[in-house]
Amino acid sequence: MTQAQPRPPAPFTSDEYAARMRRALADATQAGLDGLIVMPGPELVWLTGYRPTAITERLTALVLVPDREPTLLVPVLERPDAEAAAGAPGLTMVDWADGEDPCARAGALVHPGATMGISDSAWAMHLLGLQEAVPGSSYRSLTHSLPMLRAVKDERELARLAAAGAAADATYEQILRVRFAGRKETDVAADLARLLLEHGHEQVDFTVVGSGPNGANPHHEAGDRTIEVGDAVVLDFGGLMDGYGSDTSRTVCVGDPSARLREVHEVVRQAQQAGFEAVRPGVACQEVDRAARKVITDAGYGERFIHRTGHGIGTTTHEPPYMIEGEEQPLVPGMCFSVEPGIYLPGELGVRIEDIVTVAEAGGQRLNNTARELRVVE
């Protein structure tokens, strides 16, 4: 049965988008940039509310420089959609037609010799065209120059992330009631995708179902393997709901768990708890990784924890900040990220437990609240 959907949150206001663009430009100036060129992708949606229906070779770009009003350059055939969606006051719309050089149009908004931040998603043909159109200009990726641009969420963003997390939790509770034994991984993955959509997601980004030895591959794509009694099954799933991401992982067992699985699962559970307890304002991101990793290393499985402990989440399911050794960025209230340690035993099994956590003044706050104990399914 399709679930009743909660009332969607109110759209972000034009003033909120304008404030984001002002902050982005201020952050760019502080980072030594002369401005920003934002291509279609999560930054453009976050700054303007505009998500092109199709990302093609036709250039769309938001240009932010200190001495001009924000300018959105769009193909003329897409201008009506852009005008309907872009929400910031003072945003100048400039269109270009097929046969014109859009890079020259965009370049006219950039000072010669400028150092600009540019979206990671920029096409090479557009970047090269801008370099040719603006003599002496240079470009830095937004991830490297402004990694924390979208990292700290406001209250309305946090509410969206919490709702997405609750929808993922409801999906997990329902998937526990479906049959696993004798079905293919792809069957369970299809159930996960369907349930996420029923619980309000507009987009499903991934449905990892790793059974038995396939669970030892952290990013295993659900395949044709038939799930058997005795298998550990890693479930990792998420997507976008009202524009903000969900991402959670639990590991279940089909029938009675072996002593080996119980042991490994308990180590991962304790590691996940340690990582969560390390979350508090001012602590470096790497300390979350260290706390979780120490539990696993002390248990003798350190070499089998083969990925970072966490990644940021917001308008995309993977974004800065990252909980990884060497990341000294302090945690700030409003940051949201995963805490997801795992142990992977090739040819045997894998275990991962993941929650999205936000930084609050008093410490960490989970946005996923389903049981972390090993659950048995049929």
C-alpha positions in Angstrom: 0.0 0.0 0.0 1.3 3.5 -0.9 2.2 5.4 2.2 0.5 8.8 3.0 3.0 11.5 2.3 3.8 14.3 4.7 3.1 17.8 3.4 6.1 19.0 1.4 8.2 21.8 3.0 7.8 25.3 1.8 10.1 26.3 -1.1 13.2 28.3 -0.2 12.6 32.0 -0.6 14.1 34.4 -3.1 15.8 36.2 -0.2 17.4 32.9 0.9 18.8 32.3 -2.5 20.1 35.9 -2.7 21.8 35.5 0.7 23.5 32.2 -0.5 24.9 34.0 -3.5 26.2 36.8 -1.4 27.8 34.4 1.0 29.3 32.3 -1.8 30.9 35.4 -3.3 32.2 36.5 0.0 33.7 33.1 0.6 35.3 33.2 -2.9 36.9 36.5 -2.2 38.3 35.2 1.1 39.7 32.2 -0.7 41.6 34.5 -3.1 39.2 34.1 -6.1 37.9 36.9 -8.3 34.5 35.3 -8.7 32.6 32.1 -9.4 31.3 30.3 -12.5 28.7 27.8 -11.5 27.5 25.2 -14.0 24.4 22.9 -13.7 24.7 20.7 -10.7 24.1 20.8 -7.0 25.7 24.3 -6.5 23.5 25.9 -9.1 20.4 24.4 -7.5 21.5 25.5 -4.1 22.3 29.0 -5.2 19.4 29.7 -7.5 16.8 27.0 -7.3 17.3 26.2 -11.0 17.9 22.7 -12.1 17.9 22.4 -15.9 15.7 19.6 -17.2 18.6 18.2 -19.3 22.3 18.9 -19.0 23.7 19.1 -22.5 26.5 20.6 -24.5 24.6 23.9 -24.4 26.3 26.2 -21.9 24.4 27.2 -18.7 26.4 29.2 -16.2 25.8 31.4 -13.2 28.5 34.1 -13.0 29.2 35.8 -9.7 31.7 38.6 -9.6 31.9 41.5 -7.1 31.1 44.4 -9.4 28.1 43.0 -11.2 24.6 41.6 -10.3 24.5 37.8 -10.4 24.1 36.7 -14.0 22.6 33.5 -15.3 23.6 32.7 -18.8 21.2 30.2 -20.5 20.3 28.9 -23.9 17.4 30.9 -25.3 15.2 27.8 -25.7 15.6 27.1 -22.0 15.1 30.7 -20.8 11.3 30.2 -19.9 12.2 27.3 -17.6 15.1 29.2 -16.0 12.9 32.2 -15.4 10.2 30.1 -13.8 12.6 28.2 -11.5 15.4 30.7 -10.6 14.4 32.3 -7.4 16.8 35.1 -6.4 16.0 38.8 -6.7 18.5 40.8 -8.7 19.5 37.8 -10.8 20.1 39.0 -14.4 19.1 36.6 -17.1 21.1 36.5 -20.3 20.3 34.1 -23.1 22.3 33.0 -26.2 21.1 31.3 -29.4 22.5 28.4 -31.3 25.2 29.7 -33.6 26.5 32.2 -31.0 29.6 31.6 -28.9 28.3 31.1 -25.3 31.8 31.1 -23.8 32.4 34.6 -25.3 29.2 35.7 -23.8 30.2 34.3 -20.4 33.7 35.6 -20.8 32.5 39.2 -21.2 31.4 39.0 -17.6 34.8 38.1 -16.3 37.8 40.4 -16.0 41.0 39.5 -18.0 43.5 37.7 -15.8 40.8 36.7 -13.3 41.2 33.6 -11.1 37.7 32.1 -11.0 36.2 29.2 -9.1 34.4 26.8 -11.4 32.1 23.9 -10.8 33.7 20.4 -10.8 31.0 19.4 -13.3 32.1 21.9 -15.9 32.6 20.4 -19.3 36.2 20.5 -20.6 34.9 22.2 -23.8 33.4 25.0 -21.8 36.5 25.4 -19.6 38.7 25.6 -22.6 36.4 28.0 -24.3 36.4 30.3 -21.3 40.2 30.2 -21.1 40.3 31.3 -24.8 37.6 33.9 -24.3 39.2 35.6 -21.3 43.0 36.2 -21.8 45.1 35.2 -18.8 42.2 33.8 -16.8 42.7 30.7 -14.6 40.2 28.4 -12.9 40.0 26.4 -9.7 37.6 23.7 -8.8 34.9 24.6 -6.3 35.5 21.4 -4.2 39.1 22.4 -3.7 38.7 26.2 -3.4 35.4 26.3 -1.4 35.0 22.8 0.1 32.7 24.0 2.9 30.4 26.2 0.7 27.3 24.0 1.3 28.6 22.1 4.4 26.8 24.0 7.1 23.0 23.6 6.8 20.4 26.0 8.1 17.3 24.9 10.0 15.2 24.4 6.9 17.9 22.3 5.3 18.3 20.3 8.4 14.5 19.7 8.5 14.7 18.3 4.9 17.6 16.0 5.8 15.8 14.8 8.9 12.7 14.0 6.8 14.7 12.2 4.2 16.4 10.2 7.0 13.0 9.3 8.5 11.8 8.1 5.1 14.9 5.9 4.8 14.3 4.5 8.3 10.7 3.6 7.3 12.0 1.9 4.2 14.3 -0.2 6.3 11.6 -1.2 8.7 9.5 -2.4 5.8 12.3 -4.2 4.0 12.8 -6.4 7.1 9.3 -7.9 6.4 10.0 -9.0 2.9 11.4 -12.4 2.0 15.1 -12.6 1.3 15.9 -16.3 1.1 15.6 -17.7 -2.5 15.3 -14.3 -4.1 17.9 -12.5 -6.1 19.7 -9.4 -4.8 18.1 -7.4 -7.6 14.7 -8.3 -6.3 15.4 -6.9 -2.9 17.1 -3.8 -4.5 13.9 -3.2 -6.4 11.9 -3.5 -3.2 14.2 -0.8 -1.6 13.8 1.5 -4.5 10.0 1.1 -4.6 9.8 1.8 -0.8 12.0 4.9 -1.0 9.7 6.3 -3.6 6.6 5.4 -1.7 8.0 7.2 1.4 8.5 10.4 -0.6 11.8 10.3 -2.4 11.7 11.8 -5.8 15.0 10.2 -6.8 16.7 6.9 -5.8 20.5 7.1 -6.1 21.6 3.7 -5.0 20.3 0.4 -3.6 23.3 -1.8 -2.5 22.3 -5.3 -1.7 25.4 -7.4 -1.0 24.7 -10.9 0.1 27.2 -13.5 1.4 30.6 -12.9 -0.1 29.3 -10.0 -2.2 29.0 -8.1 1.0 32.7 -7.8 1.2 32.5 -5.3 -1.7 31.4 -2.0 -0.2 29.9 -0.7 -3.4 28.6 -4.0 -4.8 25.8 -3.5 -7.3 22.9 -5.8 -6.7 23.2 -8.8 -9.1 21.7 -12.1 -10.0 23.1 -14.0 -7.0 20.4 -15.9 -5.1 20.3 -15.0 -1.4 20.7 -18.1 0.8 19.9 -19.0 4.4 22.8 -18.1 6.5 23.9 -15.1 4.4 24.8 -11.7 5.9 23.3 -9.1 3.6 24.6 -5.5 3.5 21.8 -3.0 2.7 22.9 0.5 1.7 20.3 2.8 0.1 19.3 6.4 -0.3 18.4 9.2 -2.7 16.9 12.7 -2.7 13.7 13.8 -1.0 12.6 17.4 -1.5 16.1 18.0 -2.9 18.0 16.7 0.1 19.7 13.3 0.6 19.3 10.2 2.5 21.9 7.4 3.0 21.7 4.6 5.5 23.2 1.1 5.9 22.3 -1.9 8.0 23.4 -5.5 7.8 20.9 -8.3 8.3 21.2 -12.1 8.4 19.0 -14.6 6.7 18.2 -17.1 9.4 20.4 -17.8 12.4 23.7 -15.8 12.4 27.0 -17.6 12.7 29.3 -16.9 15.6 31.7 -15.2 13.2 29.0 -12.8 11.9 27.8 -12.0 15.4 31.4 -11.1 16.4 32.1 -8.9 13.3 28.7 -7.2 13.5 29.2 -6.3 17.2 32.7 -4.8 16.5 31.2 -2.7 13.7 28.3 -1.6 15.9 30.7 -0.5 18.7 32.9 1.3 16.1 29.9 3.2 14.7 28.9 4.2 18.3 32.5 5.4 19.0 32.5 7.5 15.8 29.1 9.0 16.7 30.3 9.8 20.2 33.3 11.6 18.8 31.1 14.2 17.1 31.0 17.6 18.7 31.8 21.2 17.7 35.4 22.0 17.2 36.6 18.4 16.8 38.6 17.8 13.6 36.8 15.6 11.0 39.7 13.1 11.2 38.9 12.4 14.9 35.6 10.8 13.9 37.5 8.5 11.6 40.1 7.7 14.2 37.5 6.9 16.9 35.7 4.4 14.7 38.9 2.9 13.2 40.5 2.3 16.6 37.7 0.0 17.7 38.0 -2.1 14.6 41.8 -2.1 14.7 41.9 -3.1 18.4 39.6 -6.0 17.5 42.1 -7.2 14.9 40.2 -6.2 11.7 42.0 -2.9 10.9 43.1 -4.0 7.5 39.6 -5.0 6.6 38.1 -1.5 7.2 39.0 -0.2 3.7 37.2 3.2 3.3 36.8 6.5 5.1 34.4 6.6 8.0 32.0 9.2 6.5 31.1 11.8 3.9 29.0 14.9 3.9 25.4 14.9 2.6 23.0 17.7 1.5 21.8 18.4 -2.0 23.9 15.5 -3.1 24.5 12.2 -1.2 28.3 12.6 -1.3 29.9 16.0 -0.6 32.3 17.6 1.8 33.2 17.4 4.7 34.8 13.9 4.8 35.6 11.9 7.9 39.0 10.7 6.9 42.6 10.8 8.3 44.3 14.0 7.4 41.1 16.1 7.3 41.6 18.8 10.0 38.5 20.8 9.2 36.8 21.4 12.6 33.2 20.3 12.9 30.7 23.1 13.0 27.0 23.0 14.2 24.8 22.3 11.1 27.3 20.0 9.3 25.7 16.7 8.2 27.6 13.6 7.3 27.6 9.8 7.5 29.3 7.7 10.2 29.6 4.3 8.5 32.4 2.0 9.5 32.6 -1.5 8.1 34.5 -4.8 8.0 34.9 -6.7 4.8 36.2 -10.3 4.7 36.8 -11.3 1.0 35.1 -14.5 0.0 33.1 -14.6 3.2 31.0 -11.6 4.3 30.8 -7.9 4.9 29.2 -5.7 7.6 28.5 -2.0 7.5 26.3 0.2 9.8 25.6 3.8 8.7 23.7 6.7 10.1 23.6 10.3 9.0 24.7 12.6 11.8 24.4 16.3 12.3 26.6 18.4 14.5 24.6 20.1 17.3 25.9 22.4 20.1 25.9 19.5 22.6 27.4 16.9 20.3 26.1 14.6 17.5 22.5 14.0 16.6 21.5 11.0 14.5 19.1 11.5 11.6 18.7 7.7 11.3 17.2 5.9 14.3 16.5 2.3 13.3 18.0 -0.5 15.5 21.7 -1.1 14.9 21.7 -4.6 16.4 21.9 -7.5 14.0 18.4 -8.3 12.7 17.3 -11.6 11.4 15.2 -11.9 8.2 13.6 -14.8 6.4 
